[in-house]
């Protein structure tokens, strides 16, 4: 990171990350944990952050990026305050998840992977989250909403916008 001018907050964030890497790099199977911690610190995993982790852990950037791209848990772009994840697993799909996703897209004017201009919401799709009995299911950060119909969407979104 030597050629890039970092502000104090970023420097502090990289310092925190380096401490975590130092602590866990020798333990097998800790890459996902370290990436998760890095995302908690920075809010997302940009290419410079991935490349820093690659350098410090002696793991090729292609491997790091492969893991980051594979898991929907990780984001390579800054995300909104609230991440809406729409489950498109089989049980949710047969119960109308596609219509739920459409309703959210329409309500927020977003496509999957996008963030609202005010950085309040990011829309994602996800595989089964293990709550099939509640299908179709969405999560908004840690909140879970199930047995949804498209008409439920505006009031759910409103809960998160009303205190703006
Ligand atoms: S398929 Fe959606 S929770 Fe399992």
Backbone and ligand atoms as CSV (ligand in chain L), in Angstrom:
chain,resi,resn,atom,element,x,y,z
A,1,UNK,N,N,0.818,-1.201,0.000
A,1,UNK,CA,C,0.000,0.000,0.000
A,1,UNK,C,C,0.852,1.251,0.000
A,2,UNK,N,N,2.185,1.116,-0.242
A,2,UNK,CA,C,3.097,2.235,-0.070
A,2,UNK,C,C,2.860,3.408,-1.024
A,3,UNK,N,N,2.370,3.116,-2.251
A,3,UNK,CA,C,2.240,4.186,-3.231
A,3,UNK,C,C,0.934,4.964,-3.114
A,4,UNK,N,N,0.108,4.572,-2.193
A,4,UNK,CA,C,-1.197,5.209,-2.111
A,4,UNK,C,C,-1.245,6.064,-0.856
A,5,UNK,N,N,-1.775,7.284,-0.998
A,5,UNK,CA,C,-1.894,8.138,0.171
A,5,UNK,C,C,-3.138,7.727,0.946
A,6,UNK,N,N,-2.939,7.357,2.186
A,6,UNK,CA,C,-4.062,6.915,3.002
A,6,UNK,C,C,-4.363,7.951,4.062
A,7,UNK,N,N,-5.662,8.161,4.352
A,7,UNK,CA,C,-5.953,9.069,5.452
A,7,UNK,C,C,-5.823,8.301,6.775
A,8,UNK,N,N,-5.902,9.022,7.873
A,8,UNK,CA,C,-5.650,8.394,9.181
A,8,UNK,C,C,-6.613,7.253,9.456
A,9,UNK,N,N,-7.888,7.441,9.085
A,9,UNK,CA,C,-8.885,6.407,9.365
A,9,UNK,C,C,-8.534,5.127,8.599
A,10,UNK,N,N,-8.136,5.312,7.327
A,10,UNK,CA,C,-7.773,4.130,6.520
A,10,UNK,C,C,-6.545,3.447,7.101
A,11,UNK,N,N,-5.559,4.277,7.517
A,11,UNK,CA,C,-4.349,3.696,8.086
A,11,UNK,C,C,-4.683,2.871,9.325
A,12,UNK,N,N,-5.566,3.404,10.136
A,12,UNK,CA,C,-5.991,2.704,11.355
A,12,UNK,C,C,-6.696,1.400,10.979
A,13,UNK,N,N,-7.529,1.448,9.917
A,13,UNK,CA,C,-8.244,0.249,9.464
A,13,UNK,C,C,-7.259,-0.815,8.981
A,14,UNK,N,N,-6.248,-0.393,8.195
A,14,UNK,CA,C,-5.250,-1.363,7.708
A,14,UNK,C,C,-4.455,-1.943,8.885
A,15,UNK,N,N,-4.216,-1.124,9.897
A,15,UNK,CA,C,-3.474,-1.602,11.066
A,15,UNK,C,C,-4.279,-2.703,11.788
A,16,UNK,N,N,-5.580,-2.424,11.943
A,16,UNK,CA,C,-6.468,-3.426,12.577
A,16,UNK,C,C,-6.466,-4.724,11.786
A,17,UNK,N,N,-6.552,-4.573,10.444
A,17,UNK,CA,C,-6.580,-5.756,9.572
A,17,UNK,C,C,-5.276,-6.544,9.695
A,18,UNK,N,N,-4.160,-5.830,9.712
A,18,UNK,CA,C,-2.860,-6.512,9.804
A,18,UNK,C,C,-2.731,-7.300,11.106
A,19,UNK,N,N,-3.297,-6.755,12.180
A,19,UNK,CA,C,-3.240,-7.475,13.463
A,19,UNK,C,C,-4.023,-8.788,13.360
A,20,UNK,N,N,-5.191,-8.728,12.696
A,20,UNK,CA,C,-6.014,-9.941,12.534
A,20,UNK,C,C,-5.284,-10.955,11.652
A,21,UNK,N,N,-4.682,-10.461,10.560
A,21,UNK,CA,C,-3.964,-11.359,9.651
A,21,UNK,C,C,-2.812,-12.041,10.391
A,22,UNK,N,N,-2.079,-11.227,11.142
A,22,UNK,CA,C,-0.934,-11.763,11.887
A,22,UNK,C,C,-1.367,-12.863,12.857
A,23,UNK,N,N,-2.499,-12.638,13.483
A,23,UNK,CA,C,-2.995,-13.585,14.484
A,23,UNK,C,C,-3.438,-14.907,13.852
A,24,UNK,N,N,-4.052,-14.828,12.662
A,24,UNK,CA,C,-4.694,-16.033,12.115
A,24,UNK,C,C,-4.062,-16.616,10.867
A,25,UNK,N,N,-3.057,-15.938,10.282
A,25,UNK,CA,C,-2.582,-16.386,8.957
A,25,UNK,C,C,-1.967,-17.788,8.968
A,26,UNK,N,N,-1.452,-18.198,10.098
A,26,UNK,CA,C,-0.807,-19.516,10.154
A,26,UNK,C,C,-1.803,-20.644,10.425
A,27,UNK,N,N,-3.041,-20.265,10.750
A,27,UNK,CA,C,-4.053,-21.292,11.035
A,27,UNK,C,C,-4.784,-21.628,9.744
A,28,UNK,N,N,-4.865,-22.902,9.422
A,28,UNK,CA,C,-5.550,-23.320,8.193
A,28,UNK,C,C,-7.034,-22.976,8.231
A,29,UNK,N,N,-7.561,-22.653,7.065
A,29,UNK,CA,C,-9.000,-22.479,6.939
A,29,UNK,C,C,-9.521,-21.160,7.498
A,30,UNK,N,N,-8.635,-20.172,7.723
A,30,UNK,CA,C,-9.096,-18.920,8.326
A,30,UNK,C,C,-9.334,-17.810,7.288
A,31,UNK,N,N,-9.155,-18.112,6.006
A,31,UNK,CA,C,-9.271,-17.050,5.003
A,31,UNK,C,C,-10.651,-16.379,5.031
A,32,UNK,N,N,-11.706,-17.193,5.087
A,32,UNK,CA,C,-13.051,-16.595,5.061
A,32,UNK,C,C,-13.270,-15.727,6.314
A,33,UNK,N,N,-12.777,-16.219,7.437
A,33,UNK,CA,C,-12.902,-15.452,8.691
A,33,UNK,C,C,-12.182,-14.106,8.543
A,34,UNK,N,N,-10.975,-14.146,7.987
A,34,UNK,CA,C,-10.195,-12.908,7.827
A,34,UNK,C,C,-10.891,-11.954,6.848
A,35,UNK,N,N,-11.420,-12.514,5.770
A,35,UNK,CA,C,-12.144,-11.662,4.807
A,35,UNK,C,C,-13.375,-11.034,5.463
A,36,UNK,N,N,-14.055,-11.814,6.289
A,36,UNK,CA,C,-15.251,-11.297,6.972
A,36,UNK,C,C,-14.851,-10.159,7.917
A,37,UNK,N,N,-13.759,-10.367,8.644
A,37,UNK,CA,C,-13.278,-9.325,9.560
A,37,UNK,C,C,-12.890,-8.071,8.770
A,38,UNK,N,N,-12.222,-8.279,7.620
A,38,UNK,CA,C,-11.815,-7.139,6.783
A,38,UNK,C,C,-13.058,-6.376,6.317
A,39,UNK,N,N,-14.104,-7.128,5.952
A,39,UNK,CA,C,-15.335,-6.459,5.511
A,39,UNK,C,C,-15.990,-5.700,6.665
A,40,UNK,N,N,-15.924,-6.275,7.875
A,40,UNK,CA,C,-16.476,-5.566,9.043
A,40,UNK,C,C,-15.718,-4.246,9.266
A,41,UNK,N,N,-14.409,-4.275,9.032
A,41,UNK,CA,C,-13.591,-3.074,9.275
A,41,UNK,C,C,-13.830,-2.017,8.195
A,42,UNK,N,N,-13.781,-2.442,6.914
A,42,UNK,CA,C,-13.836,-1.471,5.811
A,42,UNK,C,C,-15.253,-1.250,5.253
A,43,UNK,N,N,-16.155,-2.191,5.552
A,43,UNK,CA,C,-17.519,-2.086,5.007
A,43,UNK,C,C,-17.677,-2.845,3.707
A,44,UNK,N,N,-16.577,-3.099,2.987
A,44,UNK,CA,C,-16.616,-3.866,1.734
A,44,UNK,C,C,-15.182,-4.271,1.406
A,45,UNK,N,N,-15.044,-5.121,0.388
A,45,UNK,CA,C,-13.712,-5.640,0.051
A,45,UNK,C,C,-13.308,-5.172,-1.343
A,46,UNK,N,N,-12.748,-3.983,-1.407
A,46,UNK,CA,C,-12.292,-3.436,-2.694
A,46,UNK,C,C,-11.089,-4.241,-3.185
A,47,UNK,N,N,-10.710,-4.046,-4.442
A,47,UNK,CA,C,-9.531,-4.754,-4.989
A,47,UNK,C,C,-8.255,-4.374,-4.204
A,48,UNK,N,N,-8.024,-3.087,-3.871
A,48,UNK,CA,C,-6.834,-2.783,-3.061
A,48,UNK,C,C,-6.821,-3.525,-1.714
A,49,UNK,N,N,-7.988,-3.687,-1.096
A,49,UNK,CA,C,-8.031,-4.414,0.188
A,49,UNK,C,C,-7.728,-5.898,-0.060
A,50,UNK,N,N,-8.314,-6.457,-1.125
A,50,UNK,CA,C,-8.047,-7.867,-1.451
A,50,UNK,C,C,-6.557,-8.065,-1.745
A,51,UNK,N,N,-5.975,-7.102,-2.450
A,51,UNK,CA,C,-4.570,-7.258,-2.815
A,51,UNK,C,C,-3.666,-7.133,-1.575
A,52,UNK,N,N,-4.058,-6.294,-0.629
A,52,UNK,CA,C,-3.322,-6.185,0.632
A,52,UNK,C,C,-3.350,-7.531,1.375
A,53,UNK,N,N,-4.543,-8.139,1.445
A,53,UNK,CA,C,-4.680,-9.433,2.131
A,53,UNK,C,C,-3.855,-10.491,1.403
A,54,UNK,N,N,-3.899,-10.444,0.077
A,54,UNK,CA,C,-3.131,-11.403,-0.740
A,54,UNK,C,C,-1.645,-11.319,-0.409
A,55,UNK,N,N,-1.143,-10.087,-0.371
A,55,UNK,CA,C,0.280,-9.864,-0.072
A,55,UNK,C,C,0.655,-10.357,1.329
A,56,UNK,N,N,-0.159,-9.961,2.295
A,56,UNK,CA,C,0.167,-10.285,3.694
A,56,UNK,C,C,0.034,-11.771,3.998
A,57,UNK,N,N,-0.854,-12.459,3.237
A,57,UNK,CA,C,-1.076,-13.880,3.539
A,57,UNK,C,C,-0.357,-14.806,2.566
A,58,UNK,N,N,0.308,-14.193,1.571
A,58,UNK,CA,C,0.979,-15.017,0.554
A,58,UNK,C,C,0.009,-15.933,-0.167
A,59,UNK,N,N,-1.131,-15.396,-0.494
A,59,UNK,CA,C,-2.141,-16.154,-1.244
A,59,UNK,C,C,-2.391,-15.363,-2.531
A,60,UNK,N,N,-2.438,-16.037,-3.709
A,60,UNK,CA,C,-2.647,-15.273,-4.943
A,60,UNK,C,C,-3.947,-14.468,-4.910
A,61,UNK,N,N,-3.897,-13.269,-5.484
A,61,UNK,CA,C,-5.084,-12.401,-5.523
A,61,UNK,C,C,-6.246,-13.099,-6.231
A,62,UNK,N,N,-5.924,-13.967,-7.221
A,62,UNK,CA,C,-6.993,-14.671,-7.944
A,62,UNK,C,C,-7.765,-15.596,-6.987
A,63,UNK,N,N,-7.059,-16.184,-6.028
A,63,UNK,CA,C,-7.737,-17.064,-5.054
A,63,UNK,C,C,-8.623,-16.229,-4.136
A,64,UNK,N,N,-8.067,-15.112,-3.663
A,64,UNK,CA,C,-8.834,-14.219,-2.772
A,64,UNK,C,C,-10.086,-13.734,-3.507
A,65,UNK,N,N,-9.900,-13.274,-4.734
A,65,UNK,CA,C,-11.031,-12.723,-5.481
A,65,UNK,C,C,-12.053,-13.812,-5.797
A,66,UNK,N,N,-11.583,-15.039,-6.030
A,66,UNK,CA,C,-12.499,-16.151,-6.284
A,66,UNK,C,C,-13.410,-16.380,-5.088
A,67,UNK,N,N,-12.835,-16.338,-3.885
A,67,UNK,CA,C,-13.623,-16.553,-2.663
A,67,UNK,C,C,-14.607,-15.388,-2.476
A,68,UNK,N,N,-14.103,-14.165,-2.637
A,68,UNK,CA,C,-14.951,-12.975,-2.442
A,68,UNK,C,C,-16.124,-12.984,-3.436
A,69,UNK,N,N,-15.848,-13.382,-4.683
A,69,UNK,CA,C,-16.905,-13.385,-5.702
A,69,UNK,C,C,-17.905,-14.511,-5.461
A,70,UNK,N,N,-17.443,-15.627,-4.894
A,70,UNK,CA,C,-18.318,-16.790,-4.745
A,70,UNK,C,C,-19.367,-16.592,-3.656
A,71,UNK,N,N,-18.960,-16.027,-2.536
A,71,UNK,CA,C,-19.876,-15.926,-1.386
A,71,UNK,C,C,-20.657,-14.613,-1.426
A,72,UNK,N,N,-21.996,-14.748,-1.374
A,72,UNK,CA,C,-22.822,-13.539,-1.453
A,72,UNK,C,C,-22.658,-12.669,-0.197
A,73,UNK,N,N,-22.086,-13.264,0.839
A,73,UNK,CA,C,-21.783,-12.521,2.070
A,73,UNK,C,C,-20.836,-11.348,1.828
A,74,UNK,N,N,-19.977,-11.496,0.803
A,74,UNK,CA,C,-18.964,-10.470,0.559
A,74,UNK,C,C,-19.394,-9.487,-0.525
A,75,UNK,N,N,-18.963,-8.236,-0.344
A,75,UNK,CA,C,-19.274,-7.213,-1.331
A,75,UNK,C,C,-17.980,-6.522,-1.761
A,76,UNK,N,N,-17.864,-6.288,-3.065
A,76,UNK,CA,C,-16.657,-5.619,-3.574
A,76,UNK,C,C,-16.902,-4.123,-3.779
A,77,UNK,N,N,-18.144,-3.713,-3.561
A,77,UNK,CA,C,-18.514,-2.298,-3.713
A,77,UNK,C,C,-19.018,-1.794,-2.364
A,78,UNK,N,N,-18.947,-0.470,-2.135
A,78,UNK,CA,C,-19.551,0.048,-0.903
A,78,UNK,C,C,-21.042,-0.302,-0.888
A,79,UNK,N,N,-21.537,-0.751,0.240
A,79,UNK,CA,C,-22.957,-1.117,0.304
A,79,UNK,C,C,-23.734,-0.088,1.112
A,80,UNK,N,N,-25.056,-0.180,1.021
A,80,UNK,CA,C,-25.914,0.736,1.757
A,80,UNK,C,C,-25.956,0.359,3.238
A,81,UNK,N,N,-26.616,1.208,4.015
A,81,UNK,CA,C,-26.756,0.940,5.455
A,81,UNK,C,C,-27.513,-0.375,5.664
A,82,UNK,N,N,-28.502,-0.631,4.794
A,82,UNK,CA,C,-29.283,-1.862,4.891
A,82,UNK,C,C,-29.085,-2.698,3.630
A,83,UNK,N,N,-28.749,-3.974,3.828
A,83,UNK,CA,C,-28.651,-4.881,2.677
A,83,UNK,C,C,-29.900,-5.749,2.659
A,84,UNK,N,N,-30.642,-5.646,1.555
A,84,UNK,CA,C,-31.827,-6.489,1.393
A,84,UNK,C,C,-31.399,-7.707,0.585
A,85,UNK,N,N,-31.554,-8.892,1.163
A,85,UNK,CA,C,-31.204,-10.118,0.447
A,85,UNK,C,C,-32.479,-10.897,0.167
A,86,UNK,N,N,-32.714,-11.165,-1.099
A,86,UNK,CA,C,-33.910,-11.913,-1.494
A,86,UNK,C,C,-33.492,-13.342,-1.770
A,87,UNK,N,N,-34.073,-14.287,-1.033
A,87,UNK,CA,C,-33.711,-15.692,-1.236
A,87,UNK,C,C,-34.331,-16.194,-2.543
A,88,UNK,N,N,-33.464,-16.719,-3.410
A,88,UNK,CA,C,-33.956,-17.298,-4.665
A,88,UNK,C,C,-33.713,-18.814,-4.676
A,89,UNK,N,N,-33.616,-19.400,-3.480
A,89,UNK,CA,C,-33.517,-20.859,-3.380
A,89,UNK,C,C,-34.812,-21.496,-3.882
A,90,UNK,N,N,-34.792,-22.803,-4.063
A,90,UNK,CA,C,-35.930,-23.495,-4.706
A,90,UNK,C,C,-37.256,-23.245,-3.987
A,91,UNK,N,N,-37.267,-23.457,-2.647
A,91,UNK,CA,C,-38.536,-23.319,-1.912
A,91,UNK,C,C,-39.090,-21.905,-2.052
A,92,UNK,N,N,-38.220,-20.916,-1.942
A,92,UNK,CA,C,-38.672,-19.525,-2.071
A,92,UNK,C,C,-39.099,-19.235,-3.504
A,93,UNK,N,N,-38.358,-19.791,-4.442
A,93,UNK,CA,C,-38.672,-19.521,-5.848
A,93,UNK,C,C,-40.070,-20.027,-6.193
A,94,UNK,N,N,-40.385,-21.275,-5.766
A,94,UNK,CA,C,-41.709,-21.817,-6.110
A,94,UNK,C,C,-42.831,-21.076,-5.387
A,95,UNK,N,N,-42.490,-20.410,-4.307
A,95,UNK,CA,C,-43.515,-19.642,-3.561
A,95,UNK,C,C,-43.555,-18.180,-4.002
A,96,UNK,N,N,-42.865,-17.845,-5.091
A,96,UNK,CA,C,-43.040,-16.502,-5.648
A,96,UNK,C,C,-41.921,-15.513,-5.368
A,97,UNK,N,N,-40.708,-15.994,-5.086
A,97,UNK,CA,C,-39.594,-15.073,-4.791
A,97,UNK,C,C,-39.325,-14.099,-5.940
A,98,UNK,N,N,-39.545,-14.553,-7.171
A,98,UNK,CA,C,-39.270,-13.663,-8.312
A,98,UNK,C,C,-40.185,-12.436,-8.264
A,99,UNK,N,N,-41.439,-12.643,-7.829
A,99,UNK,CA,C,-42.372,-11.505,-7.745
A,99,UNK,C,C,-41.979,-10.568,-6.592
A,100,UNK,N,N,-41.455,-11.162,-5.518
A,100,UNK,CA,C,-40.993,-10.337,-4.377
A,100,UNK,C,C,-39.817,-9.469,-4.838
A,101,UNK,N,N,-38.899,-10.113,-5.554
A,101,UNK,CA,C,-37.724,-9.377,-6.045
A,101,UNK,C,C,-38.169,-8.230,-6.965
A,102,UNK,N,N,-39.116,-8.522,-7.856
A,102,UNK,CA,C,-39.628,-7.483,-8.757
A,102,UNK,C,C,-40.217,-6.318,-7.962
A,103,UNK,N,N,-40.996,-6.648,-6.918
A,103,UNK,CA,C,-41.657,-5.604,-6.116
A,103,UNK,C,C,-40.602,-4.714,-5.443
A,104,UNK,N,N,-39.517,-5.326,-4.965
A,104,UNK,CA,C,-38.459,-4.539,-4.295
A,104,UNK,C,C,-37.735,-3.665,-5.320
A,105,UNK,N,N,-37.453,-4.269,-6.483
A,105,UNK,CA,C,-36.773,-3.494,-7.550
A,105,UNK,C,C,-37.600,-2.264,-7.899
A,106,UNK,N,N,-38.917,-2.490,-8.013
A,106,UNK,CA,C,-39.804,-1.388,-8.393
A,106,UNK,C,C,-39.871,-0.336,-7.279
A,107,UNK,N,N,-39.988,-0.799,-6.046
A,107,UNK,CA,C,-40.112,0.120,-4.905
A,107,UNK,C,C,-38.869,1.014,-4.777
A,108,UNK,N,N,-37.688,0.425,-5.001
A,108,UNK,CA,C,-36.441,1.168,-4.765
A,108,UNK,C,C,-35.782,1.665,-6.054
A,109,UNK,N,N,-36.290,1.232,-7.209
A,109,UNK,CA,C,-35.661,1.622,-8.481
A,109,UNK,C,C,-34.252,1.065,-8.595
A,110,UNK,N,N,-34.057,-0.157,-8.097
A,110,UNK,CA,C,-32.725,-0.770,-8.064
A,110,UNK,C,C,-32.716,-2.084,-8.806
A,111,UNK,N,N,-31.539,-2.476,-9.282
A,111,UNK,CA,C,-31.353,-3.820,-9.783
A,111,UNK,C,C,-30.506,-4.579,-8.767
A,112,UNK,N,N,-30.448,-5.906,-8.909
A,112,UNK,CA,C,-29.636,-6.711,-7.981
A,112,UNK,C,C,-28.177,-6.265,-8.069
A,113,UNK,N,N,-27.552,-6.075,-6.914
A,113,UNK,CA,C,-26.149,-5.644,-6.884
A,113,UNK,C,C,-26.001,-4.133,-6.782
A,114,UNK,N,N,-27.113,-3.412,-6.885
A,114,UNK,CA,C,-27.012,-1.937,-6.858
A,114,UNK,C,C,-27.356,-1.373,-5.475
A,115,UNK,N,N,-26.930,-0.140,-5.270
A,115,UNK,CA,C,-27.174,0.580,-4.013
A,115,UNK,C,C,-27.909,1.874,-4.327
A,116,UNK,N,N,-28.854,2.239,-3.479
A,116,UNK,CA,C,-29.590,3.494,-3.730
A,116,UNK,C,C,-28.613,4.680,-3.634
A,117,UNK,N,N,-28.865,5.766,-4.368
A,117,UNK,CA,C,-27.950,6.912,-4.354
A,117,UNK,C,C,-27.744,7.492,-2.954
A,118,UNK,N,N,-28.730,7.333,-2.055
A,118,UNK,CA,C,-28.554,7.855,-0.686
A,118,UNK,C,C,-27.822,6.856,0.228
A,119,UNK,N,N,-27.332,5.755,-0.355
A,119,UNK,CA,C,-26.580,4.722,0.389
A,119,UNK,C,C,-27.386,4.090,1.517
A,120,UNK,N,N,-28.716,4.065,1.372
A,120,UNK,CA,C,-29.530,3.450,2.421
A,120,UNK,C,C,-29.709,1.945,2.165
A,121,UNK,N,N,-29.982,1.553,0.896
A,121,UNK,CA,C,-30.256,0.141,0.611
A,121,UNK,C,C,-29.341,-0.407,-0.481
A,122,UNK,N,N,-28.918,-1.670,-0.270
A,122,UNK,CA,C,-28.265,-2.447,-1.327
A,122,UNK,C,C,-29.139,-3.671,-1.551
A,123,UNK,N,N,-29.362,-4.018,-2.809
A,123,UNK,CA,C,-30.210,-5.178,-3.119
A,123,UNK,C,C,-29.352,-6.338,-3.585
A,124,UNK,N,N,-29.581,-7.505,-2.959
A,124,UNK,CA,C,-28.840,-8.709,-3.345
A,124,UNK,C,C,-29.800,-9.879,-3.470
A,125,UNK,N,N,-29.381,-10.886,-4.212
A,125,UNK,CA,C,-30.121,-12.142,-4.178
A,125,UNK,C,C,-29.227,-13.148,-3.470
A,126,UNK,N,N,-29.847,-14.161,-2.900
A,126,UNK,CA,C,-29.050,-15.136,-2.164
A,126,UNK,C,C,-29.594,-16.541,-2.394
A,127,UNK,N,N,-28.774,-17.539,-2.072
A,127,UNK,CA,C,-29.241,-18.922,-2.093
A,127,UNK,C,C,-29.988,-19.178,-0.790
A,128,UNK,N,N,-30.491,-20.410,-0.633
A,128,UNK,CA,C,-31.284,-20.790,0.556
A,128,UNK,C,C,-30.602,-20.344,1.849
A,129,UNK,N,N,-31.375,-19.696,2.711
A,129,UNK,CA,C,-30.808,-19.269,4.000
A,129,UNK,C,C,-31.293,-20.171,5.127
A,130,UNK,N,N,-31.919,-21.275,4.766
A,130,UNK,CA,C,-32.320,-22.264,5.763
A,130,UNK,C,C,-33.612,-21.912,6.488
A,131,UNK,N,N,-34.432,-21.069,5.896
A,131,UNK,CA,C,-35.712,-20.723,6.513
A,131,UNK,C,C,-36.839,-21.057,5.535
A,132,UNK,N,N,-36.722,-22.216,4.865
A,132,UNK,CA,C,-37.654,-22.563,3.780
A,132,UNK,C,C,-39.106,-22.612,4.257
A,133,UNK,N,N,-39.317,-22.961,5.541
A,133,UNK,CA,C,-40.682,-23.012,6.071
A,133,UNK,C,C,-41.369,-21.653,6.012
A,134,UNK,N,N,-40.587,-20.586,5.883
A,134,UNK,CA,C,-41.140,-19.221,5.828
A,134,UNK,C,C,-41.197,-18.682,4.398
A,135,UNK,N,N,-40.912,-19.525,3.421
A,135,UNK,CA,C,-40.796,-19.058,2.030
A,135,UNK,C,C,-42.041,-18.317,1.543
A,136,UNK,N,N,-41.883,-17.285,0.733
A,136,UNK,CA,C,-40.627,-16.685,0.296
A,136,UNK,C,C,-40.061,-15.724,1.356
A,137,UNK,N,N,-38.748,-15.709,1.455
A,137,UNK,CA,C,-38.073,-15.014,2.545
A,137,UNK,C,C,-37.146,-13.918,2.022
A,138,UNK,N,N,-37.100,-12.802,2.751
A,138,UNK,CA,C,-36.041,-11.819,2.516
A,138,UNK,C,C,-35.409,-11.492,3.873
A,139,UNK,N,N,-34.176,-11.009,3.838
A,139,UNK,CA,C,-33.585,-10.474,5.059
A,139,UNK,C,C,-33.185,-9.023,4.775
A,140,UNK,N,N,-33.282,-8.212,5.819
A,140,UNK,CA,C,-32.764,-6.840,5.747
A,140,UNK,C,C,-31.806,-6.718,6.921
A,141,UNK,N,N,-30.514,-6.695,6.632
A,141,UNK,CA,C,-29.476,-6.895,7.658
A,141,UNK,C,C,-29.846,-8.151,8.464
A,142,UNK,N,N,-30.066,-8.032,9.783
A,142,UNK,CA,C,-30.343,-9.242,10.578
A,142,UNK,C,C,-31.836,-9.542,10.715
A,143,UNK,N,N,-32.701,-8.727,10.118
A,143,UNK,CA,C,-34.146,-8.964,10.243
A,143,UNK,C,C,-34.603,-9.921,9.150
A,144,UNK,N,N,-35.459,-10.870,9.528
A,144,UNK,CA,C,-35.963,-11.860,8.561
A,144,UNK,C,C,-37.458,-11.627,8.350
A,145,UNK,N,N,-37.881,-11.599,7.089
A,145,UNK,CA,C,-39.302,-11.462,6.760
A,145,UNK,C,C,-39.712,-12.646,5.912
A,146,UNK,N,N,-40.793,-13.330,6.332
A,146,UNK,CA,C,-41.198,-14.521,5.588
A,146,UNK,C,C,-42.661,-14.505,5.208
A,147,UNK,N,N,-43.051,-15.539,4.432
A,147,UNK,CA,C,-44.414,-15.702,3.906
A,147,UNK,C,C,-44.896,-14.382,3.285
A,148,UNK,N,N,-44.048,-13.841,2.443
A,148,UNK,CA,C,-44.317,-12.512,1.890
A,148,UNK,C,C,-45.161,-12.557,0.639
A,149,UNK,N,N,-45.867,-11.472,0.403
A,149,UNK,CA,C,-46.461,-11.265,-0.921
A,149,UNK,C,C,-45.962,-9.892,-1.391
A,150,UNK,N,N,-45.985,-9.655,-2.700
A,150,UNK,CA,C,-45.436,-8.387,-3.199
A,150,UNK,C,C,-46.055,-7.158,-2.524
A,151,UNK,N,N,-47.330,-7.274,-2.108
A,151,UNK,CA,C,-47.979,-6.098,-1.510
A,151,UNK,C,C,-47.407,-5.764,-0.121
A,152,UNK,N,N,-46.655,-6.705,0.498
A,152,UNK,CA,C,-46.044,-6.417,1.811
A,152,UNK,C,C,-44.826,-5.499,1.690
A,153,UNK,N,N,-44.250,-5.429,0.504
A,153,UNK,CA,C,-42.934,-4.789,0.358
A,153,UNK,C,C,-42.920,-3.295,0.713
A,154,UNK,N,N,-43.867,-2.468,0.210
A,154,UNK,CA,C,-43.765,-1.029,0.530
A,154,UNK,C,C,-43.734,-0.747,2.027
A,155,UNK,N,N,-44.580,-1.449,2.824
A,155,UNK,CA,C,-44.592,-1.138,4.259
A,155,UNK,C,C,-43.307,-1.617,4.938
A,156,UNK,N,N,-42.747,-2.717,4.465
A,156,UNK,CA,C,-41.479,-3.183,5.063
A,156,UNK,C,C,-40.375,-2.156,4.780
A,157,UNK,N,N,-40.291,-1.715,3.539
A,157,UNK,CA,C,-39.254,-0.732,3.187
A,157,UNK,C,C,-39.444,0.553,4.005
A,158,UNK,N,N,-40.716,0.916,4.188
A,158,UNK,CA,C,-41.025,2.162,4.900
A,158,UNK,C,C,-40.454,2.158,6.323
A,159,UNK,N,N,-40.435,0.966,6.962
A,159,UNK,CA,C,-39.876,0.874,8.330
A,159,UNK,C,C,-38.450,1.396,8.391
A,160,UNK,N,N,-37.717,1.215,7.294
A,160,UNK,CA,C,-36.289,1.582,7.293
A,160,UNK,C,C,-36.062,2.995,6.758
A,161,UNK,N,N,-37.081,3.549,6.116
A,161,UNK,CA,C,-36.890,4.895,5.549
A,161,UNK,C,C,-37.496,5.971,6.444
A,162,UNK,N,N,-38.413,5.564,7.350
A,162,UNK,CA,C,-39.168,6.593,8.073
A,162,UNK,C,C,-38.335,7.450,9.004
A,163,UNK,N,N,-37.201,6.921,9.502
A,163,UNK,CA,C,-36.391,7.731,10.428
A,163,UNK,C,C,-35.217,8.421,9.751
A,164,UNK,N,N,-35.269,8.513,8.446
A,164,UNK,CA,C,-34.143,9.131,7.734
A,164,UNK,C,C,-34.024,10.604,8.020
L,1,LIG,S1,S,-35.124,-21.627,-0.288
L,1,LIG,FE1,FE,-35.374,-19.700,0.631
L,1,LIG,S2,S,-34.974,-20.085,2.698
L,1,LIG,FE2,FE,-34.653,-22.002,1.760
